[in-house]
Amino acid sequence: MTRLTLLMLPLAALLAGCDIENAAFMIENKDHALTLNREKPYFWSGEYKLAIIVSRMPTCQRRYVMKPARLTAANVSVFDGGEPNRYLLRQGSRWYAVNTTDCAFAVVEKPAAVPEAIGVFRRKDDVLTFVKSTTAEAEQR
C-alpha cells in the first residue's frame, strides 16, 4: 500500500459513520413538495442536523436549517396551515410555518389549537419516510 492509502484509511473510517437521509411529502407532484433532510455528520454525533427544502418549481426552491434534534427525537410533523400552500411543521416543542407559494419559512408560536395533521417525517422500517396522517400523530408519540 502506498503512504497516501494508509493515510486515507482512518479518514474513511471516520466518514463511514455519517448518515444522510431525505424524505419528501409530495404535495401535488415532484415539483411541489416539502423535503426533510436529516444528517448525522459523524458516527459519534448525538444529534441530527435538520433542514427543510420547500419546493414549488419553477417558481422557487429554498433550503432552511431547523434546530438540531437528538437522535431519538428527530421526527417532524406536518399540519395544515389554514390557507392554500401554507403548512405548519412541529419539531418537538418548536413550530415553523412554510409557504410553498413563495418558499417562505419562519419560526412561529405554537398555535392556540393543534391544526389538522397531514403526516409526519419519521423512521419507518429503518428508513426516513413521510407517513401520511390518520395515525401519524399517534405514531410520533
C-alpha positions in Angstrom: 0.0 0.0 0.0 1.1 3.5 -0.7 1.6 6.0 2.1 -1.4 8.0 0.8 -3.6 5.0 1.0 -2.6 4.3 4.6 -3.3 8.0 5.5 -6.8 7.8 3.9 -7.9 4.7 5.8 -8.6 6.5 9.1 -10.4 9.3 7.3 -12.6 6.7 5.5 -13.4 5.1 8.9 -14.4 8.5 10.4 -16.7 9.3 7.4 -18.2 5.8 7.3 -20.4 6.6 10.3 -22.1 9.6 8.7 -25.8 9.3 7.9 -27.7 11.4 5.4 -31.3 10.8 4.7 -34.1 12.6 2.8 -37.8 12.1 2.7 -40.4 14.0 0.7 -44.0 15.0 1.2 -45.3 15.3 -2.4 -48.0 18.0 -2.3 -49.0 17.8 -6.0 -46.1 16.2 -7.8 -42.3 16.0 -7.7 -42.1 19.7 -8.4 -44.3 20.7 -5.4 -43.0 19.2 -2.2 -41.6 19.6 1.3 -38.4 17.5 1.7 -36.8 16.9 5.1 -33.0 16.5 5.1 -31.6 14.7 8.1 -27.8 14.4 8.6 -25.7 12.8 11.2 -22.2 14.1 10.2 -20.1 11.7 12.3 -20.7 8.3 13.9 -20.2 9.8 17.3 -22.8 12.6 16.8 -25.5 12.6 19.3 -27.9 14.6 17.2 -29.2 15.1 13.6 -28.8 18.3 11.7 -32.2 19.0 10.1 -33.2 21.1 7.1 -36.5 21.5 5.2 -36.5 22.1 1.5 -39.5 24.0 0.3 -40.1 23.5 -3.4 -42.6 24.7 -5.9 -40.8 24.5 -9.2 -40.2 26.5 -11.4 -41.3 29.3 -9.0 -38.9 28.7 -6.1 -36.9 26.2 -4.1 -35.2 27.0 -0.8 -33.4 25.1 1.9 -33.9 26.2 5.6 -32.0 25.0 8.6 -34.0 23.8 11.5 -33.0 23.3 15.1 -30.8 20.1 15.5 -32.6 17.2 17.1 -31.5 14.3 19.4 -31.2 11.0 17.6 -34.2 9.7 19.4 -36.4 12.8 18.8 -35.8 13.7 15.1 -39.4 13.5 13.9 -41.1 16.4 12.2 -44.9 16.6 12.0 -46.7 18.4 9.1 -50.0 20.2 9.7 -52.4 22.1 7.5 -51.6 25.9 7.7 -55.1 27.1 7.2 -54.6 28.6 3.7 -53.5 27.3 0.3 -49.9 26.3 0.2 -49.2 27.0 3.8 -48.1 24.3 6.2 -47.1 24.2 9.9 -44.2 22.0 11.0 -43.7 20.8 14.5 -40.3 19.6 15.7 -40.6 18.8 19.4 -41.9 22.0 21.0 -40.8 24.2 18.2 -43.2 25.3 15.4 -42.4 26.5 11.9 -44.5 27.9 9.1 -43.7 27.3 5.4 -45.4 28.6 2.4 -44.8 26.9 -1.0 -46.2 29.8 -3.0 -43.0 31.8 -2.4 -41.0 29.2 -0.5 -41.2 31.3 2.7 -40.1 29.9 6.1 -40.5 31.3 9.7 -40.3 30.2 13.3 -43.8 30.7 14.8 -45.6 30.5 18.1 -47.4 27.3 19.0 -51.0 27.6 17.6 -53.8 28.0 20.0 -55.4 24.8 18.7 -53.5 22.0 17.1 -54.3 22.1 13.4 -55.3 19.1 11.2 -52.4 16.7 10.9 -51.2 15.8 7.4 -48.4 13.5 8.3 -45.0 13.0 10.0 -41.4 12.6 8.8 -40.0 9.7 10.8 -38.1 6.4 10.6 -40.2 3.5 9.4 -38.6 0.1 8.7 -35.2 1.7 9.3 -35.7 4.4 6.6 -36.6 8.1 6.9 -40.0 8.4 5.3 -43.1 10.6 5.3 -46.1 8.9 6.8 -49.5 10.3 5.9 -51.8 11.1 8.7 -54.6 9.2 10.2 -52.4 7.7 12.8 -49.3 9.9 12.1 -49.6 11.9 15.4 -50.2 8.8 17.4 -47.2 7.1 15.9 -45.0 10.0 16.7 -45.6 9.8 20.4 
